[in-house]
Amino acid sequence: MSKGSSIWTLAIHGGAGTIPHEEMTGEKKDAYLNGLRAALDAGRGILASGGTALDAVCAAVVSMEDSPLFNAGKGSVYTFDGTHEMDASVMNGIDRHAGAVAGISGVKNPILLSRAVMEKSDHVFLSGKGAEEFARSQGIVFESEEYFHDPVRFEQWRSVAGTNSYMLDHSQTKKFSTVGAVARDKHGHLASATSTGGMTNKRFGRIGDTPVIASGTWADNNTCAVSCTGHGEYFLRWVVAYDVACLMEYKGLSLEEACKTVVQNKLRPNGGEGGLIAVDPLGNIALEFNSDGMYRGSCSDRSEPSVLIWRD
Ligand code: ASP
């Protein structure tokens, strides 16, 4: 398969973690799988009709940010102070242009704000109030606190509110439900996007790997596009997304070998639970995780959409 062919590929994740079968009712499972299918559909239409990888990953992530099921946008978890602070980043493999935001509140779709940072500012990474001010100047849509209120997330937070413990989303089940997408378009370009509400009860302005280019998100047409999910502190320290690209570029590993090496041989022995999704310029896909499950899906010009939670 040559790089210039009209192949396209899309992969998405809705978070990795320990997701016990016994806690997953049929109804819940269907809701998650439908949420993943909707995100795939949003990106797939764009890629199939010759649109860009960048548009496709943003559309897939917006779809999951708009769902209360995933810990991003509308479904973001509560902070120590009972608020929502979201992180997101996007990267274009054509030229390594990137945009990221951290610790923002009220923005309906943090991924669109990341994209605005990439395309409409001279910067890569904006945070907090400044990022919100920039968002307003760009006509980015804001929502009220009520929009972000979710009774399930609120109860999760209340069970630890006022304590120093933080939770990785549904922590009893250790699920990280950050969302992400990677794509290869018909023009041979790659892109990646990742978005999260972070950890329940997080405080002190904690920021994970999601908005950090090279740790949570990476895209370069010469190697791969990667989006991560998992215990952010480990993904930051292991510079996970860029490490996959480095193994390909400097050691000549295939996409699959590089993803396995980082997730299974580097992160896992050190306690870094989670996973990642990746595509390469040939349209290969890797969906690698060291947790019990990872909400994930993929499709391409050669394969129908498929969505999965566990290793089956
Ligand atoms: N990586 C995210 C963070 O640490 C969490 C997740 O993937 O759900 O903020």
py3Dmol code that shows the C-alpha trace and the ligand (Angstrom):
import py3Dmol

protein = """\
ATOM      1  CA  MET A   1       0.000   0.000   0.000  1.00  0.00           C
ATOM      2  CA  SER A   2       1.597   3.253  -0.999  1.00  0.00           C
ATOM      3  CA  LYS A   3       1.478   6.479   0.948  1.00  0.00           C
ATOM      4  CA  GLY A   4      -0.238   8.386  -1.815  1.00  0.00           C
ATOM      5  CA  SER A   5      -3.119   5.957  -2.277  1.00  0.00           C
ATOM      6  CA  SER A   6      -6.687   6.808  -1.407  1.00  0.00           C
ATOM      7  CA  ILE A   7      -6.770   4.779   1.779  1.00  0.00           C
ATOM      8  CA  TRP A   8      -8.125   6.306   4.975  1.00  0.00           C
ATOM      9  CA  THR A   9      -8.161   5.096   8.564  1.00  0.00           C
ATOM     10  CA  LEU A  10      -9.784   6.242  11.798  1.00  0.00           C
ATOM     11  CA  ALA A  11      -9.358   4.990  15.369  1.00  0.00           C
ATOM     12  CA  ILE A  12     -10.949   6.338  18.535  1.00  0.00           C
ATOM     13  CA  HIS A  13     -10.870   5.692  22.272  1.00  0.00           C
ATOM     14  CA  GLY A  14     -13.246   6.561  25.085  1.00  0.00           C
ATOM     15  CA  GLY A  15     -10.801   5.736  27.873  1.00  0.00           C
ATOM     16  CA  ALA A  16      -8.918   2.761  29.298  1.00  0.00           C
ATOM     17  CA  GLY A  17      -9.137   1.057  32.673  1.00  0.00           C
ATOM     18  CA  THR A  18     -10.382  -1.787  34.778  1.00  0.00           C
ATOM     19  CA  ILE A  19     -13.922  -2.293  33.638  1.00  0.00           C
ATOM     20  CA  PRO A  20     -15.356  -5.381  35.383  1.00  0.00           C
ATOM     21  CA  HIS A  21     -17.807  -7.372  33.254  1.00  0.00           C
ATOM     22  CA  GLU A  22     -20.098  -7.845  36.274  1.00  0.00           C
ATOM     23  CA  GLU A  23     -20.597  -4.102  36.703  1.00  0.00           C
ATOM     24  CA  MET A  24     -21.517  -3.573  33.079  1.00  0.00           C
ATOM     25  CA  THR A  25     -25.245  -4.019  32.509  1.00  0.00           C
ATOM     26  CA  GLY A  26     -26.430  -4.742  28.992  1.00  0.00           C
ATOM     27  CA  GLU A  27     -27.963  -1.307  28.838  1.00  0.00           C
ATOM     28  CA  LYS A  28     -24.765   0.456  29.928  1.00  0.00           C
ATOM     29  CA  LYS A  29     -22.681  -1.551  27.516  1.00  0.00           C
ATOM     30  CA  ASP A  30     -24.995  -0.691  24.618  1.00  0.00           C
ATOM     31  CA  ALA A  31     -24.889   2.978  25.544  1.00  0.00           C
ATOM     32  CA  TYR A  32     -21.064   2.999  25.489  1.00  0.00           C
ATOM     33  CA  LEU A  33     -20.862   1.044  22.242  1.00  0.00           C
ATOM     34  CA  ASN A  34     -23.402   3.370  20.631  1.00  0.00           C
ATOM     35  CA  GLY A  35     -21.431   6.379  21.870  1.00  0.00           C
ATOM     36  CA  LEU A  36     -18.303   4.971  20.234  1.00  0.00           C
ATOM     37  CA  ARG A  37     -20.165   4.156  16.996  1.00  0.00           C
ATOM     38  CA  ALA A  38     -21.514   7.712  16.830  1.00  0.00           C
ATOM     39  CA  ALA A  39     -17.984   9.091  17.190  1.00  0.00           C
ATOM     40  CA  LEU A  40     -16.681   6.782  14.455  1.00  0.00           C
ATOM     41  CA  ASP A  41     -19.541   7.811  12.171  1.00  0.00           C
ATOM     42  CA  ALA A  42     -18.772  11.486  12.738  1.00  0.00           C
ATOM     43  CA  GLY A  43     -15.176  11.068  11.562  1.00  0.00           C
ATOM     44  CA  ARG A  44     -15.748   8.382   8.979  1.00  0.00           C
ATOM     45  CA  GLY A  45     -18.050  10.454   6.753  1.00  0.00           C
ATOM     46  CA  ILE A  46     -15.402  13.157   6.556  1.00  0.00           C
ATOM     47  CA  LEU A  47     -12.587  10.758   5.655  1.00  0.00           C
ATOM     48  CA  ALA A  48     -14.612   8.734   3.147  1.00  0.00           C
ATOM     49  CA  SER A  49     -15.539  11.862   1.240  1.00  0.00           C
ATOM     50  CA  GLY A  50     -11.936  13.051   1.024  1.00  0.00           C
ATOM     51  CA  GLY A  51     -11.934  15.379   4.040  1.00  0.00           C
ATOM     52  CA  THR A  52      -8.915  15.938   6.247  1.00  0.00           C
ATOM     53  CA  ALA A  53      -7.619  13.836   9.122  1.00  0.00           C
ATOM     54  CA  LEU A  54      -7.703  16.988  11.261  1.00  0.00           C
ATOM     55  CA  ASP A  55     -11.422  17.571  10.616  1.00  0.00           C
ATOM     56  CA  ALA A  56     -12.153  13.893  11.229  1.00  0.00           C
ATOM     57  CA  VAL A  57     -10.390  13.615  14.604  1.00  0.00           C
ATOM     58  CA  CYS A  58     -12.009  16.847  15.798  1.00  0.00           C
ATOM     59  CA  ALA A  59     -15.485  15.658  14.730  1.00  0.00           C
ATOM     60  CA  ALA A  60     -15.018  12.290  16.476  1.00  0.00           C
ATOM     61  CA  VAL A  61     -13.831  13.944  19.689  1.00  0.00           C
ATOM     62  CA  VAL A  62     -16.637  16.551  19.621  1.00  0.00           C
ATOM     63  CA  SER A  63     -19.127  13.685  19.398  1.00  0.00           C
ATOM     64  CA  MET A  64     -17.719  12.121  22.589  1.00  0.00           C
ATOM     65  CA  GLU A  65     -17.355  15.494  24.338  1.00  0.00           C
ATOM     66  CA  ASP A  66     -21.082  16.031  23.768  1.00  0.00           C
ATOM     67  CA  SER A  67     -21.969  12.699  25.397  1.00  0.00           C
ATOM     68  CA  PRO A  68     -22.383  12.471  29.188  1.00  0.00           C
ATOM     69  CA  LEU A  69     -20.823   8.974  29.109  1.00  0.00           C
ATOM     70  CA  PHE A  70     -17.234  10.032  28.610  1.00  0.00           C
ATOM     71  CA  ASN A  71     -14.997  12.072  30.880  1.00  0.00           C
ATOM     72  CA  ALA A  72     -14.562  15.008  28.502  1.00  0.00           C
ATOM     73  CA  GLY A  73     -16.664  18.074  27.695  1.00  0.00           C
ATOM     74  CA  LYS A  74     -20.210  17.493  28.985  1.00  0.00           C
ATOM     75  CA  GLY A  75     -19.301  14.364  30.981  1.00  0.00           C
ATOM     76  CA  SER A  76     -16.248  15.855  32.697  1.00  0.00           C
ATOM     77  CA  VAL A  77     -15.631  14.802  36.303  1.00  0.00           C
ATOM     78  CA  TYR A  78     -15.733  17.144  39.315  1.00  0.00           C
ATOM     79  CA  THR A  79     -12.659  18.784  40.818  1.00  0.00           C
ATOM     80  CA  PHE A  80     -11.896  19.132  44.553  1.00  0.00           C
ATOM     81  CA  ASP A  81     -13.816  22.417  44.493  1.00  0.00           C
ATOM     82  CA  GLY A  82     -16.855  20.887  42.812  1.00  0.00           C
ATOM     83  CA  THR A  83     -16.124  22.523  39.476  1.00  0.00           C
ATOM     84  CA  HIS A  84     -14.954  21.182  36.103  1.00  0.00           C
ATOM     85  CA  GLU A  85     -11.493  21.795  34.692  1.00  0.00           C
ATOM     86  CA  MET A  86     -10.868  20.366  31.266  1.00  0.00           C
ATOM     87  CA  ASP A  87      -7.722  19.679  29.215  1.00  0.00           C
ATOM     88  CA  ALA A  88      -7.387  18.990  25.482  1.00  0.00           C
ATOM     89  CA  SER A  89      -4.908  18.998  22.625  1.00  0.00           C
ATOM     90  CA  VAL A  90      -4.771  18.517  18.884  1.00  0.00           C
ATOM     91  CA  MET A  91      -1.873  17.992  16.468  1.00  0.00           C
ATOM     92  CA  ASN A  92      -1.595  18.100  12.704  1.00  0.00           C
ATOM     93  CA  GLY A  93       0.871  15.629  11.193  1.00  0.00           C
ATOM     94  CA  ILE A  94       1.460  17.745   8.085  1.00  0.00           C
ATOM     95  CA  ASP A  95       3.594  20.343   9.822  1.00  0.00           C
ATOM     96  CA  ARG A  96       3.558  19.418  13.528  1.00  0.00           C
ATOM     97  CA  HIS A  97       1.330  22.378  14.257  1.00  0.00           C
ATOM     98  CA  ALA A  98      -0.350  21.831  17.593  1.00  0.00           C
ATOM     99  CA  GLY A  99      -2.776  23.486  19.979  1.00  0.00           C
ATOM    100  CA  ALA A 100      -3.557  22.697  23.610  1.00  0.00           C
ATOM    101  CA  VAL A 101      -5.550  24.014  26.552  1.00  0.00           C
ATOM    102  CA  ALA A 102      -5.461  23.099  30.240  1.00  0.00           C
ATOM    103  CA  GLY A 103      -7.592  23.841  33.286  1.00  0.00           C
ATOM    104  CA  ILE A 104     -10.426  25.467  31.368  1.00  0.00           C
ATOM    105  CA  SER A 105     -14.031  25.737  32.543  1.00  0.00           C
ATOM    106  CA  GLY A 106     -17.336  26.295  30.782  1.00  0.00           C
ATOM    107  CA  VAL A 107     -16.106  25.564  27.252  1.00  0.00           C
ATOM    108  CA  LYS A 108     -18.508  23.177  25.526  1.00  0.00           C
ATOM    109  CA  ASN A 109     -15.905  21.570  23.264  1.00  0.00           C
ATOM    110  CA  PRO A 110     -12.342  21.948  24.543  1.00  0.00           C
ATOM    111  CA  ILE A 111     -11.006  20.240  21.410  1.00  0.00           C
ATOM    112  CA  LEU A 112     -12.339  23.096  19.262  1.00  0.00           C
ATOM    113  CA  LEU A 113     -10.614  25.586  21.523  1.00  0.00           C
ATOM    114  CA  SER A 114      -7.349  23.618  21.129  1.00  0.00           C
ATOM    115  CA  ARG A 115      -7.790  23.830  17.397  1.00  0.00           C
ATOM    116  CA  ALA A 116      -8.393  27.577  17.612  1.00  0.00           C
ATOM    117  CA  VAL A 117      -5.168  27.919  19.625  1.00  0.00           C
ATOM    118  CA  MET A 118      -3.358  26.024  16.857  1.00  0.00           C
ATOM    119  CA  GLU A 119      -4.904  27.924  13.971  1.00  0.00           C
ATOM    120  CA  LYS A 120      -5.698  31.374  15.336  1.00  0.00           C
ATOM    121  CA  SER A 121      -2.968  32.169  17.841  1.00  0.00           C
ATOM    122  CA  ASP A 122       0.822  32.357  17.790  1.00  0.00           C
ATOM    123  CA  HIS A 123       0.955  29.880  20.649  1.00  0.00           C
ATOM    124  CA  VAL A 124       0.708  26.165  21.305  1.00  0.00           C
ATOM    125  CA  PHE A 125      -0.487  25.907  24.905  1.00  0.00           C
ATOM    126  CA  LEU A 126      -2.902  28.176  26.820  1.00  0.00           C
ATOM    127  CA  SER A 127      -4.281  27.640  30.304  1.00  0.00           C
ATOM    128  CA  GLY A 128      -7.065  28.681  32.681  1.00  0.00           C
ATOM    129  CA  LYS A 129      -8.544  32.166  32.560  1.00  0.00           C
ATOM    130  CA  GLY A 130      -6.299  33.279  29.704  1.00  0.00           C
ATOM    131  CA  ALA A 131      -7.414  30.364  27.558  1.00  0.00           C
ATOM    132  CA  GLU A 132     -11.061  31.179  28.349  1.00  0.00           C
ATOM    133  CA  GLU A 133     -10.496  34.814  27.415  1.00  0.00           C
ATOM    134  CA  PHE A 134      -8.986  33.679  24.121  1.00  0.00           C
ATOM    135  CA  ALA A 135     -11.973  31.359  23.608  1.00  0.00           C
ATOM    136  CA  ARG A 136     -14.392  34.275  24.002  1.00  0.00           C
ATOM    137  CA  SER A 137     -12.422  36.333  21.515  1.00  0.00           C
ATOM    138  CA  GLN A 138     -12.800  33.496  18.995  1.00  0.00           C
ATOM    139  CA  GLY A 139     -16.541  32.997  19.501  1.00  0.00           C
ATOM    140  CA  ILE A 140     -16.042  29.542  21.073  1.00  0.00           C
ATOM    141  CA  VAL A 141     -19.277  28.219  22.631  1.00  0.00           C
ATOM    142  CA  PHE A 142     -19.601  28.247  26.436  1.00  0.00           C
ATOM    143  CA  GLU A 143     -22.155  26.356  28.524  1.00  0.00           C
ATOM    144  CA  SER A 144     -23.531  26.886  32.042  1.00  0.00           C
ATOM    145  CA  GLU A 145     -22.489  24.793  35.078  1.00  0.00           C
ATOM    146  CA  GLU A 146     -25.828  23.030  34.743  1.00  0.00           C
ATOM    147  CA  TYR A 147     -24.842  21.654  31.345  1.00  0.00           C
ATOM    148  CA  PHE A 148     -21.838  19.938  32.926  1.00  0.00           C
ATOM    149  CA  HIS A 149     -23.796  18.607  35.917  1.00  0.00           C
ATOM    150  CA  ASP A 150     -24.239  14.863  35.932  1.00  0.00           C
ATOM    151  CA  PRO A 151     -25.785  13.033  38.917  1.00  0.00           C
ATOM    152  CA  VAL A 152     -23.484   9.995  38.591  1.00  0.00           C
ATOM    153  CA  ARG A 153     -20.297  12.048  38.411  1.00  0.00           C
ATOM    154  CA  PHE A 154     -21.595  14.246  41.238  1.00  0.00           C
ATOM    155  CA  GLU A 155     -22.050  11.198  43.496  1.00  0.00           C
ATOM    156  CA  GLN A 156     -18.574   9.924  42.595  1.00  0.00           C
ATOM    157  CA  TRP A 157     -17.165  13.249  43.670  1.00  0.00           C
ATOM    158  CA  ARG A 158     -19.299  13.494  46.840  1.00  0.00           C
ATOM    159  CA  SER A 159     -17.914  10.180  48.045  1.00  0.00           C
ATOM    160  CA  VAL A 160     -14.413  11.698  48.187  1.00  0.00           C
ATOM    161  CA  ALA A 161     -15.196  15.423  48.486  1.00  0.00           C
ATOM    162  CA  GLY A 162     -13.239  17.135  51.253  1.00  0.00           C
ATOM    163  CA  THR A 163     -10.610  14.365  51.325  1.00  0.00           C
ATOM    164  CA  ASN A 164      -7.219  14.248  49.716  1.00  0.00           C
ATOM    165  CA  SER A 165      -7.983  11.232  47.587  1.00  0.00           C
ATOM    166  CA  TYR A 166      -8.509  11.649  43.923  1.00  0.00           C
ATOM    167  CA  MET A 167     -10.142   9.241  41.541  1.00  0.00           C
ATOM    168  CA  LEU A 168      -9.449   8.279  38.005  1.00  0.00           C
ATOM    169  CA  ASP A 169     -12.978   8.686  36.758  1.00  0.00           C
ATOM    170  CA  HIS A 170     -14.972   5.683  38.090  1.00  0.00           C
ATOM    171  CA  SER A 171     -12.109   4.910  40.376  1.00  0.00           C
ATOM    172  CA  GLN A 172     -13.504   1.901  42.190  1.00  0.00           C
ATOM    173  CA  THR A 173     -13.411   0.343  38.779  1.00  0.00           C
ATOM    174  CA  LYS A 174     -10.366   2.384  37.791  1.00  0.00           C
ATOM    175  CA  LYS A 175     -11.638   3.599  34.493  1.00  0.00           C
ATOM    176  CA  PHE A 176     -10.032   6.474  32.655  1.00  0.00           C
ATOM    177  CA  SER A 177     -12.583   7.782  30.205  1.00  0.00           C
ATOM    178  CA  THR A 178     -10.654  10.446  28.434  1.00  0.00           C
ATOM    179  CA  VAL A 179     -11.500  10.510  24.719  1.00  0.00           C
ATOM    180  CA  GLY A 180      -9.288  10.610  21.661  1.00  0.00           C
ATOM    181  CA  ALA A 181      -9.060  10.048  17.925  1.00  0.00           C
ATOM    182  CA  VAL A 182      -6.314   9.479  15.348  1.00  0.00           C
ATOM    183  CA  ALA A 183      -6.694   9.408  11.580  1.00  0.00           C
ATOM    184  CA  ARG A 184      -4.931   9.010   8.259  1.00  0.00           C
ATOM    185  CA  ASP A 185      -6.760  10.743   5.408  1.00  0.00           C
ATOM    186  CA  LYS A 186      -6.822  10.038   1.656  1.00  0.00           C
ATOM    187  CA  HIS A 187      -4.120  12.647   1.121  1.00  0.00           C
ATOM    188  CA  GLY A 188      -1.691  10.740   3.335  1.00  0.00           C
ATOM    189  CA  HIS A 189      -1.934  13.195   6.244  1.00  0.00           C
ATOM    190  CA  LEU A 190      -2.176  12.212   9.912  1.00  0.00           C
ATOM    191  CA  ALA A 191      -3.789  13.984  12.874  1.00  0.00           C
ATOM    192  CA  SER A 192      -4.514  13.314  16.530  1.00  0.00           C
ATOM    193  CA  ALA A 193      -6.862  14.804  19.148  1.00  0.00           C
ATOM    194  CA  THR A 194      -7.379  14.078  22.877  1.00  0.00           C
ATOM    195  CA  SER A 195      -9.745  15.600  25.469  1.00  0.00           C
ATOM    196  CA  THR A 196     -10.451  14.997  29.185  1.00  0.00           C
ATOM    197  CA  GLY A 197     -11.981  16.224  32.421  1.00  0.00           C
ATOM    198  CA  GLY A 198      -8.974  14.700  34.226  1.00  0.00           C
ATOM    199  CA  MET A 199      -9.368  13.063  37.651  1.00  0.00           C
ATOM    200  CA  THR A 200     -12.318  13.270  40.051  1.00  0.00           C
ATOM    201  CA  ASN A 201     -11.462  15.482  43.055  1.00  0.00           C
ATOM    202  CA  LYS A 202      -8.255  16.728  41.445  1.00  0.00           C
ATOM    203  CA  ARG A 203      -6.870  19.869  43.080  1.00  0.00           C
ATOM    204  CA  PHE A 204      -4.046  22.387  42.961  1.00  0.00           C
ATOM    205  CA  GLY A 205      -4.632  22.872  39.226  1.00  0.00           C
ATOM    206  CA  ARG A 206      -3.523  19.308  38.478  1.00  0.00           C
ATOM    207  CA  ILE A 207      -2.901  18.691  34.770  1.00  0.00           C
ATOM    208  CA  GLY A 208      -2.342  15.251  33.265  1.00  0.00           C
ATOM    209  CA  ASP A 209      -0.852  14.075  29.982  1.00  0.00           C
ATOM    210  CA  THR A 210      -3.855  14.843  27.772  1.00  0.00           C
ATOM    211  CA  PRO A 211      -3.002  18.449  26.831  1.00  0.00           C
ATOM    212  CA  VAL A 212       0.739  17.842  26.767  1.00  0.00           C
ATOM    213  CA  ILE A 213       2.007  17.462  23.219  1.00  0.00           C
ATOM    214  CA  ALA A 214       4.343  14.432  23.058  1.00  0.00           C
ATOM    215  CA  SER A 215       2.894  12.795  26.186  1.00  0.00           C
ATOM    216  CA  GLY A 216      -0.850  12.490  25.516  1.00  0.00           C
ATOM    217  CA  THR A 217      -1.008  13.493  21.849  1.00  0.00           C
ATOM    218  CA  TRP A 218       1.332  13.291  18.876  1.00  0.00           C
ATOM    219  CA  ALA A 219       1.083  13.460  15.067  1.00  0.00           C
ATOM    220  CA  ASP A 220       3.749  13.560  12.387  1.00  0.00           C
ATOM    221  CA  ASN A 221       3.140  12.407   8.811  1.00  0.00           C
ATOM    222  CA  ASN A 222       6.535  10.669   8.786  1.00  0.00           C
ATOM    223  CA  THR A 223       5.815   8.309  11.675  1.00  0.00           C
ATOM    224  CA  CYS A 224       2.399   8.145  13.348  1.00  0.00           C
ATOM    225  CA  ALA A 225      -0.493   9.823  15.095  1.00  0.00           C
ATOM    226  CA  VAL A 226      -1.089   8.785  18.723  1.00  0.00           C
ATOM    227  CA  SER A 227      -3.714   9.575  21.384  1.00  0.00           C
ATOM    228  CA  CYS A 228      -3.316   8.266  24.947  1.00  0.00           C
ATOM    229  CA  THR A 229      -5.527   7.436  27.913  1.00  0.00           C
ATOM    230  CA  GLY A 230      -4.510   6.290  31.364  1.00  0.00           C
ATOM    231  CA  HIS A 231      -2.822   7.420  34.562  1.00  0.00           C
ATOM    232  CA  GLY A 232      -1.553  10.761  33.331  1.00  0.00           C
ATOM    233  CA  GLU A 233       1.383  11.111  35.693  1.00  0.00           C
ATOM    234  CA  TYR A 234       2.995   8.011  34.151  1.00  0.00           C
ATOM    235  CA  PHE A 235       2.205   9.044  30.601  1.00  0.00           C
ATOM    236  CA  LEU A 236       3.880  12.384  31.283  1.00  0.00           C
ATOM    237  CA  ARG A 237       7.016  10.809  32.726  1.00  0.00           C
ATOM    238  CA  TRP A 238       7.326   8.255  29.946  1.00  0.00           C
ATOM    239  CA  VAL A 239       6.551  10.832  27.221  1.00  0.00           C
ATOM    240  CA  VAL A 240       4.396   8.104  25.773  1.00  0.00           C
ATOM    241  CA  ALA A 241       3.013   9.410  22.469  1.00  0.00           C
ATOM    242  CA  TYR A 242       6.346  10.741  21.238  1.00  0.00           C
ATOM    243  CA  ASP A 243       8.172   7.641  22.425  1.00  0.00           C
ATOM    244  CA  VAL A 244       6.080   5.581  19.990  1.00  0.00           C
ATOM    245  CA  ALA A 245       7.143   7.913  17.168  1.00  0.00           C
ATOM    246  CA  CYS A 246      10.801   7.781  18.275  1.00  0.00           C
ATOM    247  CA  LEU A 247      10.876   3.983  18.277  1.00  0.00           C
ATOM    248  CA  MET A 248       9.576   4.049  14.716  1.00  0.00           C
ATOM    249  CA  GLU A 249      11.868   6.797  13.512  1.00  0.00           C
ATOM    250  CA  TYR A 250      15.127   5.892  15.245  1.00  0.00           C
ATOM    251  CA  LYS A 251      14.796   2.144  15.689  1.00  0.00           C
ATOM    252  CA  GLY A 252      12.735   1.288  12.637  1.00  0.00           C
ATOM    253  CA  LEU A 253      10.011  -0.473  14.618  1.00  0.00           C
ATOM    254  CA  SER A 254       6.613  -1.008  13.032  1.00  0.00           C
ATOM    255  CA  LEU A 255       3.636   0.878  14.484  1.00  0.00           C
ATOM    256  CA  GLU A 256       2.461  -2.251  16.271  1.00  0.00           C
ATOM    257  CA  GLU A 257       5.879  -3.088  17.712  1.00  0.00           C
ATOM    258  CA  ALA A 258       6.415   0.484  18.897  1.00  0.00           C
ATOM    259  CA  CYS A 259       3.029   0.695  20.631  1.00  0.00           C
ATOM    260  CA  LYS A 260       3.514  -2.697  22.315  1.00  0.00           C
ATOM    261  CA  THR A 261       6.990  -1.781  23.500  1.00  0.00           C
ATOM    262  CA  VAL A 262       5.830   1.441  25.140  1.00  0.00           C
ATOM    263  CA  VAL A 263       2.564   0.205  26.671  1.00  0.00           C
ATOM    264  CA  GLN A 264       3.601  -3.326  27.691  1.00  0.00           C
ATOM    265  CA  ASN A 265       7.371  -3.126  28.264  1.00  0.00           C
ATOM    266  CA  LYS A 266       7.792   0.397  29.562  1.00  0.00           C
ATOM    267  CA  LEU A 267       4.550   1.570  31.178  1.00  0.00           C
ATOM    268  CA  ARG A 268       3.250  -1.686  32.618  1.00  0.00           C
ATOM    269  CA  PRO A 269       6.302  -2.765  34.667  1.00  0.00           C
ATOM    270  CA  ASN A 270       6.405   0.712  36.181  1.00  0.00           C
ATOM    271  CA  GLY A 271       2.739   0.812  37.186  1.00  0.00           C
ATOM    272  CA  GLY A 272       1.559   3.035  34.343  1.00  0.00           C
ATOM    273  CA  GLU A 273      -1.926   1.742  33.613  1.00  0.00           C
ATOM    274  CA  GLY A 274      -3.684   2.724  30.406  1.00  0.00           C
ATOM    275  CA  GLY A 275      -3.438   2.535  26.659  1.00  0.00           C
ATOM    276  CA  LEU A 276      -3.277   4.349  23.374  1.00  0.00           C
ATOM    277  CA  ILE A 277      -4.539   4.360  19.815  1.00  0.00           C
ATOM    278  CA  ALA A 278      -2.298   5.016  16.827  1.00  0.00           C
ATOM    279  CA  VAL A 279      -2.197   5.064  13.027  1.00  0.00           C
ATOM    280  CA  ASP A 280       0.751   5.224  10.626  1.00  0.00           C
ATOM    281  CA  PRO A 281       1.135   6.675   7.106  1.00  0.00           C
ATOM    282  CA  LEU A 282       0.232   3.320   5.546  1.00  0.00           C
ATOM    283  CA  GLY A 283      -3.093   3.314   7.348  1.00  0.00           C
ATOM    284  CA  ASN A 284      -2.154   0.632   9.890  1.00  0.00           C
ATOM    285  CA  ILE A 285      -3.947   0.832  13.229  1.00  0.00           C
ATOM    286  CA  ALA A 286      -2.761  -0.077  16.737  1.00  0.00           C
ATOM    287  CA  LEU A 287      -5.105  -0.192  19.744  1.00  0.00           C
ATOM    288  CA  GLU A 288      -2.803  -1.152  22.622  1.00  0.00           C
ATOM    289  CA  PHE A 289      -3.587  -1.200  26.355  1.00  0.00           C
ATOM    290  CA  ASN A 290      -2.336  -2.828  29.547  1.00  0.00           C
ATOM    291  CA  SER A 291      -5.559  -2.358  31.528  1.00  0.00           C
ATOM    292  CA  ASP A 292      -8.472  -4.807  31.550  1.00  0.00           C
ATOM    293  CA  GLY A 293     -10.270  -2.837  28.896  1.00  0.00           C
ATOM    294  CA  MET A 294     -10.268   0.228  26.722  1.00  0.00           C
ATOM    295  CA  TYR A 295     -13.331   1.716  25.063  1.00  0.00           C
ATOM    296  CA  ARG A 296     -12.190   1.794  21.470  1.00  0.00           C
ATOM    297  CA  GLY A 297     -13.185   1.581  17.846  1.00  0.00           C
ATOM    298  CA  SER A 298     -11.807   1.762  14.359  1.00  0.00           C
ATOM    299  CA  CYS A 299     -12.772   1.753  10.707  1.00  0.00           C
ATOM    300  CA  SER A 300     -11.109   2.324   7.357  1.00  0.00           C
ATOM    301  CA  ASP A 301     -11.730   2.228   3.638  1.00  0.00           C
ATOM    302  CA  ARG A 302     -11.044  -1.528   3.995  1.00  0.00           C
ATOM    303  CA  SER A 303     -12.954  -2.307   7.185  1.00  0.00           C
ATOM    304  CA  GLU A 304     -16.402  -1.641   8.604  1.00  0.00           C
ATOM    305  CA  PRO A 305     -16.656   0.182  11.951  1.00  0.00           C
ATOM    306  CA  SER A 306     -15.910  -2.076  14.910  1.00  0.00           C
ATOM    307  CA  VAL A 307     -16.206  -1.119  18.592  1.00  0.00           C
ATOM    308  CA  LEU A 308     -14.860  -3.005  21.599  1.00  0.00           C
ATOM    309  CA  ILE A 309     -14.454  -2.674  25.367  1.00  0.00           C
ATOM    310  CA  TRP A 310     -12.503  -5.685  26.650  1.00  0.00           C
ATOM    311  CA  ARG A 311      -9.901  -7.896  25.006  1.00  0.00           C
ATOM    312  CA  ASP A 312     -12.507  -9.832  23.030  1.00  0.00           C
TER     313      ASP A 312
END
"""
ligand_1 = """\
9
LIG
N -4.888 10.653 31.059
C -5.923 11.368 31.749
C -5.328 12.181 32.861
O -4.464 11.671 33.564
C -6.956 10.488 32.336
C -7.612 9.553 31.365
O -6.991 9.067 30.425
O -8.810 9.289 31.579
O -5.776 13.287 33.072
"""
view = py3Dmol.view(width=600, height=400)
view.addModel(protein, "pdb")
view.setStyle({"model": 0}, {"cartoon": {"style": "trace"}})
view.addModel(ligand_1, "xyz")
view.setStyle({"model": 1}, {"stick": {}})
view.zoomTo()
view.show()
